[in-house]
């Protein structure tokens, strides 16, 4: 099962911004929420994905991306990476 599907829409937004290297205060600014809310979402992401820190979030995202390419789920990896980094996917 894809653990990313267990994330709420807001948790997924936080996940993508963390993957892009945003600190909690920047995530809060971008999503117009409080930093304590970002931290709560981050803890929930950790629990749902079975990881323990922000670095592991980025590693998890990288592994998922590589797995999707290997499984043929992504036809244009360059375009998909660009969209992911821009937060559109």
VENKADA-V842021 format. One line per field, one symbol per residue. psi: psi as a letter, one per 30 degrees, with the letter a starting at -180 (. if undefined). A space follows every 10 residues. Layout:
psi=???
//
This chain:
psi=kjffffklee eeeeeeeefg gkleeeeeee fhlleeeeee eeeeeeeefh lfleefeeee eeeeeeeeee fgfjeieeee eeeeffgf.
//
